[in-house]
Amino acid sequence: MAWQGKRRMPKDKLASWKKAAKKPQLLKWDEIKEEKLNEKITRKLAVGQNEMIGRLRLAKGASVPPHKHLAEQITMVMSGALRFTIGGKDIEVRAGDVLLIPPNVVHSAVALEDTDDIDSFSPLRVDWLTGDDAYLKTGKSTLKR
């Protein structure tokens, strides 16, 4: 099950994600609708009860502004390369690399090449499911200074 659109996802849509996650499912990336977040980033989601994965395609130069979340994040770059900035240090993550980001750690990323990236989160990123992820759509950090 996937959602596509520019409007915010209704709260009852979140309930439908949770309901769908209660039974075994075989999902195929090719059949999951792609959500266009901005001109350089698209996303597909597979959502379970306690964990979710997102497949993001980032065009070279795409920027994910500084942000943090309650979820632990595991990022695996399938192709291409990303430069993450975490704690003032740059980390290049290339095809075949896996990066672990603990909860509540501020991080940002830039696509060094056209990149196919899989991000896993636990617990669920409710902001991604409800459309409250403006930082990805606008390219501007929503962190309070």
C-alpha positions in Angstrom: 0.0 0.0 0.0 1.4 3.4 -0.9 0.2 7.0 -1.1 0.8 9.5 -3.8 0.0 13.1 -3.8 0.9 16.6 -2.7 -1.8 17.1 -0.1 -1.4 16.0 3.5 -2.4 12.4 4.3 -5.6 12.3 6.4 -5.3 10.7 9.8 -7.6 7.9 8.7 -5.0 7.0 6.1 -2.5 6.4 8.9 -5.0 4.0 10.4 -5.3 2.1 7.0 -1.5 1.7 7.0 -1.6 0.2 10.5 -4.5 -2.1 9.5 -2.7 -3.3 6.4 0.4 -4.1 8.4 -1.4 -6.7 10.5 -1.2 -9.4 7.9 1.6 -10.9 5.9 2.1 -9.1 2.6 4.4 -9.5 -0.4 5.2 -6.1 -1.9 7.0 -5.4 -5.1 8.8 -2.1 -5.5 7.7 -1.9 -9.1 4.0 -1.9 -7.9 4.3 0.7 -5.1 3.3 4.2 -6.2 6.1 6.7 -6.1 5.6 10.0 -4.2 7.4 13.0 -5.7 8.7 15.0 -2.7 10.4 17.7 -4.8 12.1 18.1 -8.1 15.1 15.9 -7.1 13.7 13.3 -4.6 11.0 10.6 -4.9 10.0 8.0 -2.4 8.2 4.7 -2.1 7.2 3.2 1.3 6.6 -0.3 2.7 5.1 -0.1 6.2 4.8 -2.7 8.9 3.5 -2.4 12.5 6.7 -1.3 14.1 9.2 -0.8 11.2 9.1 0.8 7.8 11.4 1.1 4.8 11.5 3.9 2.2 13.1 3.6 -1.1 14.3 7.0 -2.1 15.7 8.1 -5.5 17.8 11.2 -5.2 19.1 13.1 -8.3 22.7 14.3 -8.1 22.7 17.5 -6.0 19.5 16.6 -4.1 19.7 17.9 -0.5 18.1 16.6 2.6 18.3 19.4 5.2 19.3 19.0 8.8 16.6 17.1 10.7 16.2 14.5 13.5 13.5 12.0 14.5 12.6 9.6 17.2 13.3 6.6 14.9 16.6 4.8 14.6 17.6 4.9 10.9 19.5 2.4 8.9 20.5 3.6 5.4 21.7 1.4 2.7 22.9 2.9 -0.6 22.0 0.6 -3.5 23.6 2.7 -6.2 25.2 6.1 -6.3 26.6 8.0 -3.3 25.4 10.3 -0.4 27.4 12.6 1.8 25.8 12.7 5.3 26.8 15.4 7.8 26.5 14.3 11.4 27.9 16.1 14.3 29.9 18.4 12.0 31.6 15.4 10.3 31.0 14.3 6.7 30.5 10.6 6.0 30.4 9.4 2.4 28.0 6.4 1.9 28.5 4.6 -1.4 26.8 1.6 -3.1 26.9 -1.4 -0.8 27.5 0.7 2.3 25.2 0.8 5.3 25.0 3.8 7.8 23.4 3.5 11.2 21.9 6.7 12.7 20.7 6.5 16.3 17.4 8.2 17.4 17.4 12.0 17.8 20.7 12.6 16.0 20.7 15.6 13.8 21.8 14.7 10.3 21.6 16.0 6.7 22.6 14.5 3.3 23.5 15.5 -0.2 23.4 13.2 -3.3 26.9 13.2 -4.8 25.5 11.1 -7.7 22.1 9.9 -8.8 21.3 7.6 -5.9 19.0 4.7 -5.1 18.7 4.5 -1.3 16.8 2.3 1.1 16.1 3.7 4.6 14.7 1.6 7.4 13.1 3.1 10.5 11.9 1.9 13.8 9.6 3.0 15.3 7.5 4.3 12.4 8.1 7.7 10.9 4.6 9.1 11.5 5.6 12.4 9.8 6.3 10.5 6.6 2.9 8.7 6.8 0.9 11.8 7.6 2.7 14.2 5.2 4.2 16.3 8.0 7.7 16.0 6.4 8.0 19.5 5.1 11.8 19.5 5.4 11.9 17.0 2.5 9.4 18.8 0.3 10.8 22.3 0.8 14.5 21.5 1.3 14.5 23.7 4.4 15.2 22.5 7.9 12.4 22.6 10.4 14.7 22.3 13.4 14.3 25.1 15.9 17.5 27.0 16.5 
